[in-house]
């Protein structure tokens, strides 16, 4: 029997990955934190590229082109703990700043 849909059997993850866009991610890392700028906060840590997670259903990471520039404090909060980190407190982050995908240069529907 031929797999006409070219999809894995139900219950199995699709192992195909989208190509990374390293050039775009590097450009994002060169920018200032979009949240620090929008809310007049002082950026105390380097900028990282954050792939939006709000309203994402499933575990598949969004495209690199949707990534947004966040300082380490607003992203992971491992070293700069003076800010609300999206990966530590996603609901609080959203209440304070809105959905993360709304800051993307290339927003996609949630």
ROTOR-991577 format. One record per atom (N, C-alpha, C): residue number from 1; residue in three letters; atom name; y, z, x. Coordinates in steps of 0.1 Angstrom, whole numbers, plus 5000, padded with zeros to 4 digits. Atoms other than C-alpha are relative to their C-alpha. Layout:
N
ATOM, num, residu, atome, v, w, u
ATOM, NUM, ALA, CA, Y, Z, X
...
//
This chain:
110
ATOM, num, residu, atome, v, w, u
ATOM, 1, UNK, N, 4988, 5000, 5009
ATOM, 1, UNK, CA, 5000, 5000, 5000
ATOM, 1, UNK, C, 5012, 5000, 5009
ATOM, 2, UNK, N, 4987, 5001, 4992
ATOM, 2, UNK, CA, 5035, 4991, 5013
ATOM, 2, UNK, C, 5010, 5009, 4995
ATOM, 3, UNK, N, 4989, 4991, 5004
ATOM, 3, UNK, CA, 5064, 5015, 5013
ATOM, 3, UNK, C, 5012, 4991, 4998
ATOM, 4, UNK, N, 4989, 5009, 5004
ATOM, 4, UNK, CA, 5090, 4993, 4995
ATOM, 4, UNK, C, 5013, 5007, 5001
ATOM, 5, UNK, N, 4987, 4993, 5000
ATOM, 5, UNK, CA, 5117, 5020, 4994
ATOM, 5, UNK, C, 5003, 5004, 5015
ATOM, 6, UNK, N, 4998, 4997, 4986
ATOM, 6, UNK, CA, 5113, 5026, 5032
ATOM, 6, UNK, C, 5005, 5015, 5001
ATOM, 7, UNK, N, 4997, 4986, 5000
ATOM, 7, UNK, CA, 5116, 5064, 5025
ATOM, 7, UNK, C, 4987, 5008, 5003
ATOM, 8, UNK, N, 5012, 4992, 4997
ATOM, 8, UNK, CA, 5093, 5092, 5037
ATOM, 8, UNK, C, 4995, 5005, 4987
ATOM, 9, UNK, N, 5006, 4995, 5012
ATOM, 9, UNK, CA, 5069, 5107, 5012
ATOM, 9, UNK, C, 5008, 5013, 4995
ATOM, 10, UNK, N, 4993, 4988, 5005
ATOM, 10, UNK, CA, 5084, 5134, 4989
ATOM, 10, UNK, C, 4996, 5012, 5007
ATOM, 11, UNK, N, 5003, 4987, 4993
ATOM, 11, UNK, CA, 5087, 5168, 5006
ATOM, 11, UNK, C, 5002, 4999, 5015
ATOM, 12, UNK, N, 4999, 5002, 4986
ATOM, 12, UNK, CA, 5091, 5153, 5041
ATOM, 12, UNK, C, 5014, 4996, 5003
ATOM, 13, UNK, N, 4987, 5003, 4996
ATOM, 13, UNK, CA, 5124, 5151, 5059
ATOM, 13, UNK, C, 5001, 4986, 5006
ATOM, 14, UNK, N, 4998, 5013, 4994
ATOM, 14, UNK, CA, 5138, 5117, 5069
ATOM, 14, UNK, C, 5004, 5003, 5015
ATOM, 15, UNK, N, 4997, 4997, 4986
ATOM, 15, UNK, CA, 5138, 5119, 5107
ATOM, 15, UNK, C, 5010, 4990, 5006
ATOM, 16, UNK, N, 4990, 5009, 4994
ATOM, 16, UNK, CA, 5163, 5090, 5112
ATOM, 16, UNK, C, 5013, 5007, 5000
ATOM, 17, UNK, N, 4987, 4993, 4998
ATOM, 17, UNK, CA, 5196, 5102, 5125
ATOM, 17, UNK, C, 5011, 4989, 5001
ATOM, 18, UNK, N, 4988, 5009, 4998
ATOM, 18, UNK, CA, 5230, 5086, 5123
ATOM, 18, UNK, C, 5005, 5000, 5014
ATOM, 19, UNK, N, 4995, 4999, 4986
ATOM, 19, UNK, CA, 5245, 5076, 5156
ATOM, 19, UNK, C, 5012, 5009, 5001
ATOM, 20, UNK, N, 4989, 4992, 4997
ATOM, 20, UNK, CA, 5269, 5100, 5171
ATOM, 20, UNK, C, 5012, 4992, 5004
ATOM, 21, UNK, N, 4988, 5007, 4996
ATOM, 21, UNK, CA, 5305, 5090, 5175
ATOM, 21, UNK, C, 5007, 5010, 5010
ATOM, 22, UNK, N, 4995, 4991, 4989
ATOM, 22, UNK, CA, 5313, 5109, 5208
ATOM, 22, UNK, C, 5015, 4998, 5002
ATOM, 23, UNK, N, 4986, 5003, 4998
ATOM, 23, UNK, CA, 5346, 5091, 5212
ATOM, 23, UNK, C, 5009, 5007, 4990
ATOM, 24, UNK, N, 4992, 4994, 5010
ATOM, 24, UNK, CA, 5359, 5103, 5179
ATOM, 24, UNK, C, 5000, 5015, 5001
ATOM, 25, UNK, N, 5001, 4985, 4999
ATOM, 25, UNK, CA, 5346, 5139, 5184
ATOM, 25, UNK, C, 5009, 5005, 5012
ATOM, 26, UNK, N, 4991, 4996, 4989
ATOM, 26, UNK, CA, 5364, 5140, 5218
ATOM, 26, UNK, C, 5015, 4999, 4996
ATOM, 27, UNK, N, 4986, 5001, 5005
ATOM, 27, UNK, CA, 5396, 5128, 5201
ATOM, 27, UNK, C, 5004, 5012, 4991
ATOM, 28, UNK, N, 4998, 4989, 5008
ATOM, 28, UNK, CA, 5392, 5156, 5176
ATOM, 28, UNK, C, 5003, 5013, 5008
ATOM, 29, UNK, N, 4999, 4988, 4991
ATOM, 29, UNK, CA, 5388, 5182, 5204
ATOM, 29, UNK, C, 5013, 5000, 5007
ATOM, 30, UNK, N, 4987, 5001, 4993
ATOM, 30, UNK, CA, 5421, 5170, 5219
ATOM, 30, UNK, C, 5011, 5005, 4991
ATOM, 31, UNK, N, 4990, 4996, 5009
ATOM, 31, UNK, CA, 5440, 5180, 5188
ATOM, 31, UNK, C, 5002, 5015, 4999
ATOM, 32, UNK, N, 4998, 4986, 5003
ATOM, 32, UNK, CA, 5454, 5213, 5178
ATOM, 32, UNK, C, 4992, 5004, 4987
ATOM, 33, UNK, N, 5007, 4996, 5012
ATOM, 33, UNK, CA, 5436, 5234, 5152
ATOM, 33, UNK, C, 5008, 4997, 4987
ATOM, 34, UNK, N, 4993, 5005, 5012
ATOM, 34, UNK, CA, 5445, 5220, 5118
ATOM, 34, UNK, C, 5004, 5012, 4991
ATOM, 35, UNK, N, 4997, 4988, 5009
ATOM, 35, UNK, CA, 5444, 5255, 5101
ATOM, 35, UNK, C, 5011, 5008, 5007
ATOM, 36, UNK, N, 4989, 4993, 4993
ATOM, 36, UNK, CA, 5466, 5271, 5128
ATOM, 36, UNK, C, 5013, 4993, 4997
ATOM, 37, UNK, N, 4988, 5008, 5002
ATOM, 37, UNK, CA, 5491, 5243, 5123
ATOM, 37, UNK, C, 5005, 5002, 4985
ATOM, 38, UNK, N, 4997, 5000, 5014
ATOM, 38, UNK, CA, 5490, 5243, 5085
ATOM, 38, UNK, C, 5005, 5014, 4995
ATOM, 39, UNK, N, 4996, 4987, 5004
ATOM, 39, UNK, CA, 5494, 5281, 5082
ATOM, 39, UNK, C, 5008, 5008, 5010
ATOM, 40, UNK, N, 4991, 4995, 4989
ATOM, 40, UNK, CA, 5517, 5287, 5112
ATOM, 40, UNK, C, 4993, 5012, 5007
ATOM, 41, UNK, N, 5007, 4989, 4992
ATOM, 41, UNK, CA, 5491, 5308, 5131
ATOM, 41, UNK, C, 5000, 4995, 5015
ATOM, 42, UNK, N, 5000, 5003, 4986
ATOM, 42, UNK, CA, 5490, 5310, 5169
ATOM, 42, UNK, C, 4986, 4997, 5004
ATOM, 43, UNK, N, 5014, 5004, 4995
ATOM, 43, UNK, CA, 5460, 5291, 5184
ATOM, 43, UNK, C, 4998, 5007, 5013
ATOM, 44, UNK, N, 5003, 4993, 4988
ATOM, 44, UNK, CA, 5444, 5314, 5209
ATOM, 44, UNK, C, 4988, 4995, 5007
ATOM, 45, UNK, N, 5013, 5005, 4994
ATOM, 45, UNK, CA, 5412, 5294, 5217
ATOM, 45, UNK, C, 5000, 4985, 5000
ATOM, 46, UNK, N, 5001, 5015, 5000
ATOM, 46, UNK, CA, 5402, 5258, 5225
ATOM, 46, UNK, C, 4996, 4995, 4986
ATOM, 47, UNK, N, 5004, 5007, 5012
ATOM, 47, UNK, CA, 5397, 5233, 5197
ATOM, 47, UNK, C, 4986, 4995, 5001
ATOM, 48, UNK, N, 5014, 5005, 5001
ATOM, 48, UNK, CA, 5362, 5224, 5186
ATOM, 48, UNK, C, 5000, 4990, 4988
ATOM, 49, UNK, N, 5002, 5009, 5011
ATOM, 49, UNK, CA, 5350, 5197, 5162
ATOM, 49, UNK, C, 4991, 5006, 4990
ATOM, 50, UNK, N, 5007, 4993, 5011
ATOM, 50, UNK, CA, 5338, 5211, 5129
ATOM, 50, UNK, C, 4996, 4989, 4990
ATOM, 51, UNK, N, 5005, 5009, 5011
ATOM, 51, UNK, CA, 5316, 5190, 5105
ATOM, 51, UNK, C, 5000, 5008, 4987
ATOM, 52, UNK, N, 4999, 4993, 5013
ATOM, 52, UNK, CA, 5325, 5200, 5069
ATOM, 52, UNK, C, 4987, 5005, 4994
ATOM, 53, UNK, N, 5012, 4994, 5007
ATOM, 53, UNK, CA, 5301, 5223, 5051
ATOM, 53, UNK, C, 5002, 5003, 4986
ATOM, 54, UNK, N, 4998, 4997, 5014
ATOM, 54, UNK, CA, 5317, 5231, 5018
ATOM, 54, UNK, C, 4996, 4989, 4991
ATOM, 55, UNK, N, 5005, 5009, 5010
ATOM, 55, UNK, CA, 5301, 5216, 4988
ATOM, 55, UNK, C, 4990, 4989, 5006
ATOM, 56, UNK, N, 5010, 5009, 4995
ATOM, 56, UNK, CA, 5274, 5200, 5010
ATOM, 56, UNK, C, 4987, 5005, 4995
ATOM, 57, UNK, N, 5013, 4996, 5005
ATOM, 57, UNK, CA, 5240, 5201, 4994
ATOM, 57, UNK, C, 4989, 4995, 5009
ATOM, 58, UNK, N, 5010, 5003, 4990
ATOM, 58, UNK, CA, 5211, 5201, 5017
ATOM, 58, UNK, C, 5004, 5004, 5014
ATOM, 59, UNK, N, 4997, 4996, 4987
ATOM, 59, UNK, CA, 5210, 5205, 5054
ATOM, 59, UNK, C, 5005, 4989, 5009
ATOM, 60, UNK, N, 4996, 5011, 4992
ATOM, 60, UNK, CA, 5220, 5171, 5066
ATOM, 60, UNK, C, 5015, 5001, 5003
ATOM, 61, UNK, N, 4986, 4999, 4995
ATOM, 61, UNK, CA, 5252, 5172, 5087
ATOM, 61, UNK, C, 5008, 4987, 4996
ATOM, 62, UNK, N, 4991, 5011, 5004
ATOM, 62, UNK, CA, 5281, 5150, 5075
ATOM, 62, UNK, C, 5003, 4991, 5013
ATOM, 63, UNK, N, 4997, 5009, 4989
ATOM, 63, UNK, CA, 5292, 5120, 5096
ATOM, 63, UNK, C, 5010, 5006, 5009
ATOM, 64, UNK, N, 4991, 4996, 4990
ATOM, 64, UNK, CA, 5311, 5126, 5128
ATOM, 64, UNK, C, 5014, 4997, 4996
ATOM, 65, UNK, N, 4986, 5005, 5004
ATOM, 65, UNK, CA, 5341, 5107, 5113
ATOM, 65, UNK, C, 5006, 5010, 4990
ATOM, 66, UNK, N, 4994, 4991, 5009
ATOM, 66, UNK, CA, 5346, 5135, 5088
ATOM, 66, UNK, C, 5003, 5014, 5007
ATOM, 67, UNK, N, 4997, 4988, 4993
ATOM, 67, UNK, CA, 5349, 5162, 5115
ATOM, 67, UNK, C, 5014, 5004, 5001
ATOM, 68, UNK, N, 4986, 4996, 5000
ATOM, 68, UNK, CA, 5380, 5183, 5116
ATOM, 68, UNK, C, 5002, 5009, 5013
ATOM, 69, UNK, N, 4998, 4991, 4988
ATOM, 69, UNK, CA, 5397, 5201, 5146
ATOM, 69, UNK, C, 5003, 5014, 4996
ATOM, 70, UNK, N, 4998, 4985, 5002
ATOM, 70, UNK, CA, 5393, 5239, 5144
ATOM, 70, UNK, C, 5000, 5007, 5013
ATOM, 71, UNK, N, 5001, 4991, 4988
ATOM, 71, UNK, CA, 5400, 5265, 5171
ATOM, 71, UNK, C, 4987, 5007, 4999
ATOM, 72, UNK, N, 5012, 4992, 5000
ATOM, 72, UNK, CA, 5371, 5286, 5181
ATOM, 72, UNK, C, 5000, 5011, 4990
ATOM, 73, UNK, N, 4999, 4989, 5009
ATOM, 73, UNK, CA, 5384, 5314, 5160
ATOM, 73, UNK, C, 4998, 4996, 4985
ATOM, 74, UNK, N, 5002, 5005, 5013
ATOM, 74, UNK, CA, 5385, 5294, 5128
ATOM, 74, UNK, C, 4987, 4994, 4998
ATOM, 75, UNK, N, 5013, 5007, 5001
ATOM, 75, UNK, CA, 5352, 5277, 5136
ATOM, 75, UNK, C, 4988, 5010, 5001
ATOM, 76, UNK, N, 5011, 4991, 4998
ATOM, 76, UNK, CA, 5326, 5301, 5150
ATOM, 76, UNK, C, 5004, 5014, 5001
ATOM, 77, UNK, N, 4995, 4986, 4999
ATOM, 77, UNK, CA, 5346, 5332, 5158
ATOM, 77, UNK, C, 4992, 5009, 5009
ATOM, 78, UNK, N, 5008, 4993, 4990
ATOM, 78, UNK, CA, 5324, 5342, 5187
ATOM, 78, UNK, C, 5009, 5008, 5010
ATOM, 79, UNK, N, 4991, 4994, 4990
ATOM, 79, UNK, CA, 5352, 5349, 5212
ATOM, 79, UNK, C, 5014, 5004, 4994
ATOM, 80, UNK, N, 4987, 4997, 5007
ATOM, 80, UNK, CA, 5384, 5347, 5191
ATOM, 80, UNK, C, 4997, 5006, 4987
ATOM, 81, UNK, N, 5004, 4994, 5013
ATOM, 81, UNK, CA, 5377, 5372, 5164
ATOM, 81, UNK, C, 5013, 5005, 4992
ATOM, 82, UNK, N, 4987, 4997, 5006
ATOM, 82, UNK, CA, 5414, 5374, 5153
ATOM, 82, UNK, C, 5002, 4992, 4987
ATOM, 83, UNK, N, 4999, 5009, 5011
ATOM, 83, UNK, CA, 5408, 5348, 5126
ATOM, 83, UNK, C, 4987, 5000, 4991
ATOM, 84, UNK, N, 5011, 5001, 5008
ATOM, 84, UNK, CA, 5385, 5341, 5097
ATOM, 84, UNK, C, 4992, 4987, 5004
ATOM, 85, UNK, N, 5009, 5011, 4995
ATOM, 85, UNK, CA, 5356, 5319, 5110
ATOM, 85, UNK, C, 4992, 4994, 4989
ATOM, 86, UNK, N, 5007, 5007, 5012
ATOM, 86, UNK, CA, 5342, 5293, 5086
ATOM, 86, UNK, C, 4985, 5003, 5001
ATOM, 87, UNK, N, 5015, 4998, 5000
ATOM, 87, UNK, CA, 5306, 5298, 5099
ATOM, 87, UNK, C, 4996, 5015, 4998
ATOM, 88, UNK, N, 5003, 4986, 5002
ATOM, 88, UNK, CA, 5308, 5336, 5096
ATOM, 88, UNK, C, 5003, 5004, 4985
ATOM, 89, UNK, N, 4996, 4996, 5013
ATOM, 89, UNK, CA, 5326, 5339, 5063
ATOM, 89, UNK, C, 5005, 4987, 4992
ATOM, 90, UNK, N, 4997, 5012, 5006
ATOM, 90, UNK, CA, 5325, 5305, 5045
ATOM, 90, UNK, C, 5008, 5001, 4987
ATOM, 91, UNK, N, 4993, 4998, 5013
ATOM, 91, UNK, CA, 5336, 5318, 5011
ATOM, 91, UNK, C, 5014, 5005, 5002
ATOM, 92, UNK, N, 4987, 4995, 4997
ATOM, 92, UNK, CA, 5365, 5338, 5024
ATOM, 92, UNK, C, 5009, 4990, 5006
ATOM, 93, UNK, N, 4992, 5011, 4993
ATOM, 93, UNK, CA, 5376, 5309, 5046
ATOM, 93, UNK, C, 5005, 4990, 4989
ATOM, 94, UNK, N, 4996, 5010, 5011
ATOM, 94, UNK, CA, 5376, 5286, 5015
ATOM, 94, UNK, C, 5010, 5006, 4991
ATOM, 95, UNK, N, 4990, 4993, 5009
ATOM, 95, UNK, CA, 5395, 5312, 4994
ATOM, 95, UNK, C, 5014, 5000, 5007
ATOM, 96, UNK, N, 4987, 4999, 4993
ATOM, 96, UNK, CA, 5422, 5314, 5021
ATOM, 96, UNK, C, 5006, 4986, 5003
ATOM, 97, UNK, N, 4995, 5013, 4995
ATOM, 97, UNK, CA, 5424, 5277, 5033
ATOM, 97, UNK, C, 4996, 4988, 4991
ATOM, 98, UNK, N, 5005, 5011, 5008
ATOM, 98, UNK, CA, 5406, 5256, 5007
ATOM, 98, UNK, C, 4988, 4994, 5006
ATOM, 99, UNK, N, 5012, 5006, 4995
ATOM, 99, UNK, CA, 5376, 5233, 5011
ATOM, 99, UNK, C, 5002, 4993, 5013
ATOM, 100, UNK, N, 4998, 5006, 4987
ATOM, 100, UNK, CA, 5371, 5222, 5047
ATOM, 100, UNK, C, 5001, 4985, 5000
ATOM, 101, UNK, N, 5000, 5014, 5000
ATOM, 101, UNK, CA, 5365, 5186, 5038
ATOM, 101, UNK, C, 5013, 4994, 4996
ATOM, 102, UNK, N, 4987, 5005, 5004
ATOM, 102, UNK, CA, 5400, 5183, 5024
ATOM, 102, UNK, C, 5009, 4998, 5012
ATOM, 103, UNK, N, 4992, 5002, 4988
ATOM, 103, UNK, CA, 5414, 5184, 5060
ATOM, 103, UNK, C, 4996, 4988, 5008
ATOM, 104, UNK, N, 5005, 5011, 4992
ATOM, 104, UNK, CA, 5394, 5154, 5072
ATOM, 104, UNK, C, 5009, 4988, 4999
ATOM, 105, UNK, N, 4993, 5013, 5000
ATOM, 105, UNK, CA, 5411, 5122, 5082
ATOM, 105, UNK, C, 4992, 4990, 4991
ATOM, 106, UNK, N, 5008, 5009, 5008
ATOM, 106, UNK, CA, 5382, 5105, 5064
ATOM, 106, UNK, C, 4992, 5008, 4990
ATOM, 107, UNK, N, 5007, 4991, 5010
ATOM, 107, UNK, CA, 5374, 5127, 5034
ATOM, 107, UNK, C, 4990, 4992, 4992
ATOM, 108, UNK, N, 5011, 5006, 5008
ATOM, 108, UNK, CA, 5342, 5120, 5015
ATOM, 108, UNK, C, 4999, 5009, 4988
ATOM, 109, UNK, N, 5002, 4992, 5012
ATOM, 109, UNK, CA, 5333, 5132, 4981
ATOM, 109, UNK, C, 4990, 5010, 5003
ATOM, 110, UNK, N, 5010, 4990, 4997
ATOM, 110, UNK, CA, 5315, 5165, 4982
ATOM, 110, UNK, C, 4986, 4998, 4995
//
